[in-house]
């Protein structure tokens, strides 16, 4: 059995099963590609030297030629949207339970997603760009992936040196840091879009066709083997566990790109981009599980409080039954000396009804005490420090018809 995560114990065998399923899911496209399944949209259509019989045929050919770019835009923008949803859900989660690991990691993902968004906007020329897409897309992909891996290590590394509940709620500082990361990444992509001669990133004839994707691969491996496990020792929650598990699709994405992709929008290229969405979706699933666990803990607390109140009510009713039928006069008095409650014997003894006795001063019904009521309280405090729980004195009880009677008073 593993240590509890967010109040729940996850059996090790189930964790192994989920990891194996995740690895299998990431390997499945590679197996299908080996047997001949093509996930690519690469096309060699050129409109400069072609003629079309009708405008409709030209339009259809253009859309077919742009299908890879459309899919690229969809999956990259989907990853960004998932990152936004994670950030919003994580901030709400943070406000509910104060786990500082949740907003830090979610805003790291948002920063990486923002860089992905600028990457696809520039590739689609929605942001002015002069770089050729054949060099811009693979180079900025590798750059954004390196940025993603680096800030993941930085963000999770911060958790290694912090405690889950000791930090104050620094939402503003966390948000400002995230915006700074996002701005830096977006400026990098924008700068690449404005630079016409970007380095070559794809070498189709080599075994490692995209060498620029190797450094991010190394960083993701370091994060999965060293950094995130260290953070999990301090911050044991499902969300961080899913971040660790998401390193599997992150590493698989880099392997597909570095070893399999040899052209824009080919089979390995598209598979890598779809698997990257899985790496973003997994932390969202972890947040959902954390929300369910938080709700279950809240329900458990409510049931516990309800049971405790029922037991207290039962004890109160039993005590009231005893006080009503006891032969001694019993009253509860505030530290200021005001009577708050009195049993039936007390009302009969002093000749007042319960409503009249309420908020009367104790010295109006018990007179001639050797010390004042405040002195009695002080003496009682001293007696309790000496393991004595009661203070007794002789006084005069005063009836409502203005006659006195001897009374032995016990204060505890």
C-alpha positions as CSV (number, residue, x, y, z in Angstrom):
1,X,0.0,0.0,0.0
2,X,1.1,3.5,-0.8
3,X,1.1,6.5,1.5
4,X,-2.2,8.5,1.5
5,X,-2.7,11.0,-1.3
6,X,-5.3,13.7,-0.6
7,X,-6.8,11.6,2.2
8,X,-7.1,8.5,0.0
9,X,-4.8,5.4,-0.1
10,X,-4.0,4.3,-3.6
11,X,-3.0,0.6,-3.9
12,X,0.3,0.2,-5.7
13,X,-1.1,-2.4,-8.1
14,X,-3.7,0.0,-9.4
15,X,-1.1,2.6,-9.9
16,X,1.0,0.1,-11.9
17,X,-2.0,-0.8,-14.0
18,X,-2.8,2.8,-14.8
19,X,0.9,3.4,-15.8
20,X,0.9,0.3,-18.0
21,X,-2.3,1.3,-19.7
22,X,-0.9,4.8,-20.3
23,X,2.3,3.3,-21.8
24,X,0.2,1.0,-24.0
25,X,-1.9,3.9,-25.2
26,X,1.2,5.9,-26.1
27,X,2.7,2.9,-27.9
28,X,-0.4,1.9,-29.8
29,X,0.0,4.5,-32.7
30,X,3.6,3.3,-33.2
31,X,2.4,-0.3,-33.6
32,X,-0.3,0.8,-36.0
33,X,2.2,2.8,-38.0
34,X,4.4,-0.3,-38.3
35,X,1.6,-2.3,-39.8
36,X,0.9,0.5,-42.3
37,X,-1.7,2.8,-40.8
38,X,-1.0,6.4,-41.9
39,X,-2.0,9.3,-39.5
40,X,-0.3,11.9,-41.7
41,X,-1.6,14.8,-43.7
42,X,1.6,15.6,-45.6
43,X,0.9,16.7,-49.2
44,X,3.0,17.8,-52.1
45,X,0.3,20.0,-53.8
46,X,1.6,23.2,-55.2
47,X,-0.7,25.9,-56.6
48,X,2.0,27.8,-58.5
49,X,2.3,25.4,-61.5
50,X,-1.2,23.8,-61.4
51,X,-4.4,24.8,-63.3
52,X,-7.9,23.8,-62.3
53,X,-11.0,23.4,-64.4
54,X,-13.3,25.1,-61.9
55,X,-13.0,27.4,-59.0
56,X,-14.6,24.7,-56.8
57,X,-11.8,22.2,-57.8
58,X,-9.2,24.8,-56.9
59,X,-10.9,25.4,-53.5
60,X,-11.1,21.7,-52.8
61,X,-7.4,21.1,-53.6
62,X,-6.4,24.1,-51.4
63,X,-8.4,22.7,-48.4
64,X,-6.9,19.3,-49.0
65,X,-3.4,20.8,-49.1
66,X,-4.1,22.7,-45.9
67,X,-5.5,19.7,-44.0
68,X,-2.3,19.2,-42.1
69,X,-2.2,22.8,-41.0
70,X,-5.8,22.7,-39.9
71,X,-5.2,19.6,-37.7
72,X,-2.0,21.2,-36.3
73,X,-4.0,24.3,-35.4
74,X,-6.8,22.3,-33.8
75,X,-4.6,20.1,-31.6
76,X,-2.4,23.0,-30.5
77,X,-5.3,25.2,-29.7
78,X,-7.0,22.4,-27.9
79,X,-3.9,22.0,-25.7
80,X,-4.0,25.7,-24.9
81,X,-7.7,25.5,-24.0
82,X,-7.1,22.6,-21.7
83,X,-4.3,24.5,-20.0
84,X,-6.7,27.5,-19.4
85,X,-9.3,25.2,-17.9
86,X,-6.7,23.6,-15.6
87,X,-5.5,27.0,-14.5
88,X,-9.0,28.3,-13.6
89,X,-10.0,25.0,-11.9
90,X,-6.7,24.9,-10.0
91,X,-7.1,28.5,-8.6
92,X,-10.6,27.6,-7.4
93,X,-9.2,24.4,-5.9
94,X,-6.5,26.4,-4.2
95,X,-9.1,28.8,-2.6
96,X,-10.9,25.7,-1.3
97,X,-8.1,23.8,0.3
98,X,-5.0,25.9,0.2
99,X,-2.7,23.3,-1.5
100,X,0.0,25.6,-3.0
101,X,1.2,22.9,-5.3
102,X,-2.0,23.1,-7.4
103,X,-1.8,26.7,-8.6
104,X,2.0,26.5,-9.2
105,X,1.9,23.5,-11.5
106,X,-1.3,24.6,-13.2
107,X,0.1,28.0,-14.0
108,X,3.2,26.4,-15.3
109,X,1.0,24.4,-17.7
110,X,-0.8,27.6,-18.6
111,X,2.6,29.3,-19.4
112,X,3.5,26.4,-21.7
113,X,0.0,26.4,-23.3
114,X,0.3,30.1,-24.0
115,X,3.6,29.5,-25.8
116,X,1.9,26.8,-27.9
117,X,-0.9,29.3,-28.7
118,X,1.5,31.9,-30.0
119,X,3.3,29.1,-31.9
120,X,0.1,28.1,-33.8
121,X,-1.1,31.7,-34.3
122,X,2.2,32.6,-35.9
123,X,2.2,29.4,-38.0
124,X,-1.3,30.3,-39.3
125,X,-0.1,33.8,-40.0
126,X,-2.7,35.3,-37.6
127,X,0.4,37.0,-36.1
128,X,2.6,38.7,-38.6
129,X,5.6,36.3,-39.5
130,X,8.2,36.2,-42.1
131,X,9.8,32.9,-41.3
132,X,9.0,29.9,-43.6
133,X,6.7,27.4,-41.9
134,X,8.9,24.5,-43.0
135,X,11.6,25.9,-40.6
136,X,9.4,27.9,-38.2
137,X,7.0,25.2,-37.1
138,X,9.7,22.5,-36.2
139,X,12.1,25.0,-34.6
140,X,9.5,26.8,-32.5
141,X,8.0,23.4,-31.6
142,X,11.3,22.3,-30.2
143,X,11.8,25.7,-28.5
144,X,8.3,25.5,-26.8
145,X,8.9,21.9,-25.7
146,X,12.2,22.9,-24.1
147,X,10.5,25.8,-22.4
148,X,7.7,23.5,-21.2
149,X,10.1,21.0,-19.7
150,X,12.3,23.7,-18.2
151,X,9.5,25.6,-16.4
152,X,8.0,22.2,-15.3
153,X,11.3,21.4,-13.6
154,X,11.5,24.9,-12.1
155,X,7.8,25.0,-10.9
156,X,7.9,21.5,-9.4
157,X,11.4,22.1,-8.0
158,X,10.0,25.0,-6.0
159,X,7.6,22.5,-4.3
160,X,10.6,20.5,-3.1
161,X,11.6,23.3,-0.8
162,X,8.1,24.3,0.4
163,X,5.5,22.7,2.7
164,X,1.9,22.2,1.7
165,X,0.3,24.3,4.5
166,X,3.1,26.5,5.8
167,X,3.1,29.0,3.0
168,X,0.9,32.0,3.0
169,X,-1.6,32.3,0.2
170,X,0.5,34.1,-2.4
171,X,-2.0,34.0,-5.3
172,X,-0.8,37.3,-6.7
173,X,2.9,36.4,-6.7
174,X,2.2,33.0,-8.3
175,X,0.0,34.6,-11.0
176,X,2.6,37.3,-11.7
177,X,5.4,34.7,-12.0
178,X,3.2,32.7,-14.4
179,X,2.5,35.7,-16.5
180,X,6.2,36.5,-16.6
181,X,6.9,33.0,-17.9
182,X,4.1,33.1,-20.4
183,X,5.3,36.5,-21.7
184,X,8.9,35.3,-22.0
185,X,7.8,32.2,-24.0
186,X,5.5,34.2,-26.2
187,X,8.3,36.8,-26.9
188,X,10.6,33.9,-27.9
189,X,8.0,32.6,-30.5
190,X,7.3,36.1,-31.7
191,X,11.0,36.8,-32.2
192,X,11.4,33.6,-34.2
193,X,8.4,34.5,-36.4
194,X,10.2,37.8,-37.2
195,X,13.5,36.1,-38.0
196,X,13.6,34.9,-41.6
197,X,16.6,32.5,-41.4
198,X,15.9,30.0,-38.7
199,X,18.2,27.0,-38.2
200,X,17.2,23.7,-39.9
201,X,15.4,21.4,-37.5
202,X,14.5,18.4,-39.6
203,X,17.0,15.9,-41.0
204,X,15.0,13.2,-42.7
205,X,17.9,11.0,-43.7
206,X,19.2,10.7,-40.1
207,X,18.1,8.3,-37.4
208,X,17.4,11.2,-35.1
209,X,15.5,13.3,-37.6
210,X,14.8,16.1,-35.1
211,X,17.9,16.6,-32.9
212,X,16.5,19.8,-31.4
213,X,13.8,17.6,-29.7
214,X,16.5,15.7,-27.7
215,X,17.1,18.3,-25.0
216,X,13.4,18.6,-24.1
217,X,13.3,14.8,-24.0
218,X,16.2,14.7,-21.5
219,X,14.5,17.3,-19.3
220,X,11.2,15.4,-19.2
221,X,13.1,12.3,-18.2
222,X,14.9,14.2,-15.4
223,X,11.6,15.6,-14.2
224,X,9.9,12.2,-14.2
225,X,12.8,10.4,-12.4
226,X,14.1,13.0,-10.0
227,X,12.2,16.3,-9.6
228,X,8.5,15.3,-9.4
229,X,9.1,12.2,-7.2
230,X,11.0,14.5,-4.7
231,X,8.0,16.9,-4.8
232,X,5.6,14.0,-4.2
233,X,7.4,13.2,-0.9
234,X,6.3,16.6,0.4
235,X,3.0,17.3,-1.4
236,X,1.0,14.1,-1.6
237,X,-2.0,14.9,-3.7
238,X,-3.6,13.3,-6.7
239,X,-3.0,16.4,-8.9
240,X,0.8,16.2,-8.6
241,X,0.6,12.4,-9.1
242,X,-1.1,12.9,-12.4
243,X,1.6,15.5,-13.3
244,X,4.1,12.7,-12.7
245,X,2.1,10.3,-14.8
246,X,1.7,12.9,-17.6
247,X,5.5,12.7,-18.1
248,X,4.8,9.4,-19.9
249,X,2.9,11.0,-22.8
250,X,5.3,14.0,-22.7
251,X,8.3,11.6,-23.2
252,X,6.4,9.7,-25.8
253,X,5.6,12.9,-27.7
254,X,9.3,13.8,-27.8
255,X,10.2,10.3,-29.0
256,X,7.7,10.4,-31.8
257,X,9.0,13.8,-32.9
258,X,12.8,13.1,-32.5
259,X,12.8,9.7,-34.0
260,X,9.7,9.4,-36.2
261,X,8.8,12.7,-37.7
262,X,10.6,13.5,-41.0
263,X,8.3,16.1,-42.5
264,X,5.6,18.6,-41.4
265,X,2.2,17.0,-40.7
266,X,3.5,13.4,-41.3
267,X,2.2,10.5,-39.3
268,X,4.5,10.8,-36.3
269,X,4.1,14.6,-36.3
270,X,0.3,14.3,-35.9
271,X,0.5,11.5,-33.4
272,X,2.9,13.5,-31.2
273,X,0.6,16.5,-31.2
274,X,-2.4,14.4,-30.2
275,X,-0.5,12.6,-27.4
276,X,0.6,16.0,-26.1
277,X,-3.1,16.8,-25.5
278,X,-3.2,13.6,-23.4
279,X,-0.4,15.0,-21.3
280,X,-2.5,18.1,-20.7
281,X,-5.7,16.3,-20.0
282,X,-4.3,14.0,-17.3
283,X,-3.7,16.8,-14.8
284,X,-7.2,18.0,-15.5
285,X,-8.4,14.5,-14.6
286,X,-6.3,14.7,-11.4
287,X,-8.0,18.0,-10.5
288,X,-11.4,16.4,-11.0
289,X,-10.4,13.5,-8.7
290,X,-9.2,16.0,-6.1
291,X,-12.5,17.8,-6.3
292,X,-14.4,14.5,-5.7
293,X,-12.1,13.7,-2.8
294,X,-12.6,17.2,-1.3
295,X,-16.4,16.7,-1.6
296,X,-16.2,13.3,0.0
297,X,-14.1,14.7,2.9
298,X,-16.6,17.6,3.3
299,X,-19.5,15.1,3.4
300,X,-17.6,13.0,6.0
301,X,-17.0,16.2,8.1
302,X,-20.7,17.1,7.9
303,X,-21.8,13.7,9.0
304,X,-19.3,13.7,11.8
305,X,-20.5,17.1,13.0
306,X,-24.1,16.0,12.8
307,X,-23.4,12.9,14.9
308,X,-21.5,15.0,17.4
309,X,-24.3,17.5,17.7
310,X,-26.8,14.6,18.2
311,X,-24.7,13.2,21.0
312,X,-24.3,16.6,22.6
313,X,-28.1,17.2,22.4
314,X,-28.6,13.8,24.0
315,X,-26.2,14.7,26.8
316,X,-27.9,18.0,27.2
317,X,-31.3,16.5,27.5
318,X,-30.0,14.0,30.1
319,X,-28.4,16.8,32.1
320,X,-31.6,18.8,31.9
321,X,-33.6,15.9,33.2
322,X,-31.2,15.5,36.1
323,X,-31.2,19.3,36.9
324,X,-35.0,19.4,36.8
325,X,-35.4,16.6,39.3
326,X,-32.4,17.2,41.6
327,X,-33.3,18.3,45.2
328,X,-30.5,20.9,45.3
329,X,-30.8,24.4,43.8
330,X,-28.5,24.6,40.7
331,X,-27.8,27.8,38.7
332,X,-25.3,28.7,36.0
333,X,-23.7,32.1,36.4
334,X,-21.6,34.1,34.1
335,X,-18.2,35.4,35.1
336,X,-19.9,38.8,35.5
337,X,-22.1,37.3,38.2
338,X,-25.3,37.2,36.0
339,X,-27.6,34.2,36.4
340,X,-28.2,32.4,33.1
341,X,-30.1,29.3,34.0
342,X,-31.8,27.9,37.1
343,X,-33.5,24.6,37.8
344,X,-36.9,24.2,39.3
345,X,-35.6,23.8,42.9
346,X,-33.8,27.1,42.6
347,X,-37.0,28.9,41.5
348,X,-38.9,27.4,44.4
349,X,-36.1,28.2,46.9
350,X,-35.7,31.8,46.0
351,X,-39.3,32.5,45.0
352,X,-38.6,33.8,41.5
353,X,-39.7,32.3,38.2
354,X,-37.0,31.3,35.6
355,X,-37.6,34.4,33.5
356,X,-37.2,36.8,36.5
357,X,-34.0,35.0,37.7
358,X,-32.4,35.3,34.2
359,X,-29.7,38.0,34.2
360,X,-30.2,38.8,37.9
361,X,-27.0,39.3,39.8
362,X,-26.0,36.3,42.0
363,X,-25.4,38.7,44.9
364,X,-29.1,39.7,44.7
365,X,-30.2,36.2,45.8
366,X,-27.1,35.1,47.8
367,X,-25.9,37.6,50.3
368,X,-23.4,37.9,53.1
369,X,-20.7,35.9,51.2
370,X,-17.4,36.1,53.0
371,X,-15.8,37.3,49.7
372,X,-17.3,39.0,46.6
373,X,-18.3,36.8,43.7
374,X,-15.3,38.0,41.7
375,X,-13.1,36.9,44.6
376,X,-14.9,33.5,44.6
377,X,-14.0,33.2,40.9
378,X,-10.4,34.1,41.5
379,X,-10.2,31.6,44.3
380,X,-11.8,29.0,42.1
381,X,-9.2,29.6,39.4
382,X,-6.5,29.1,41.9
383,X,-8.1,26.0,43.3
384,X,-8.4,24.5,39.8
385,X,-4.7,25.1,39.3
386,X,-4.2,23.0,42.4
387,X,-6.4,20.2,41.1
388,X,-9.4,21.3,43.1
389,X,-12.6,21.7,41.1
390,X,-15.0,23.3,43.7
391,X,-15.1,26.1,46.2
392,X,-17.6,26.1,49.2
393,X,-18.8,28.9,51.5
394,X,-21.5,29.8,53.9
395,X,-23.9,32.6,52.9
396,X,-27.4,33.8,53.2
397,X,-30.0,33.0,50.6
398,X,-32.5,35.9,49.9
399,X,-36.1,35.0,49.1
400,X,-38.3,37.1,46.8
401,X,-40.5,38.1,49.9
402,X,-37.4,39.7,51.4
403,X,-36.5,37.1,54.1
404,X,-33.2,35.3,54.4
405,X,-32.2,31.8,55.1
406,X,-29.0,29.9,55.7
407,X,-27.4,28.6,52.6
408,X,-24.3,26.4,51.8
409,X,-23.0,27.5,48.4
410,X,-20.8,25.4,46.2
411,X,-19.1,27.0,43.2
412,X,-17.4,24.9,40.5
